[in-house]
Amino acid sequence: MSSARFGCVNGRAILVADSLDKYIDIERFSGGKLPSEPMACIERWSDVCSLAASLASAKATDFVPLDFDKLDCPVPRPRQIFAVGVNYKAHAAEMNHGLPKEPLVFTKFQSSLNRPYGQIKLVGEKCDFEAELVAIVGKGGRNISPADAWSHLAGLCVGQDFSDRELQYANTPPQFSLGKSREGFAAIGPYITDTAT
């Protein structure tokens, strides 16, 4: 396996095969050495990547057919969700904003997380969405140097950042967290790919 493709099905941590049509259950394939709980696996990311490297030796009976519609959010209960707004020039122009001097950081609520192919109930008259690169932190720390930052990431995945612009701009200053945290407004997945490749 060239990289770890980490996902979640029925609340259990999985590794998706290179063929993208099947997966293994991490706890079962590891013989119980790794947990089934996705967040616990992310905390043991190097062990997950080692297990992923051994998938080439897996038997056909170790795999389960993959239905992408059954995938859960691969990071179901993160401690924190940070986002960076107005993060490229065209978006700043589209919103009639100048580029910020420092990154415009806001949070999203955990309740906004959604499955990669989950239903989203749009609320309000002015909802839109943007594709985002999602960085999953696997190893915490403080005052991490830029040179060491990548070593703290478990991996990357794709996300959709939905916004209720009416709610977001109802007050001055804008309420980014409220406008972007409605239920299901953060679709993430389908899986996390490790940063080693």
Secondary structure, DSSP 8 states (H G I E B T S, - for coil): --S-EEEEETTEEEEE-TTSSEEEEHHHHTTTSS-SSHHHHHHTHHHHHHHHHTGGG--GGG-EE--GGGB--SSSS-S--EEEES-SHHHHHHTT----SS-EEEE--GGGEE-TT------SS-EEEEEEEEEEE-S--SS--GGGGGGGEEEEEEEEEEEEHHHHTSSSS--HHHHT-STT-EEEEEEEEETT-
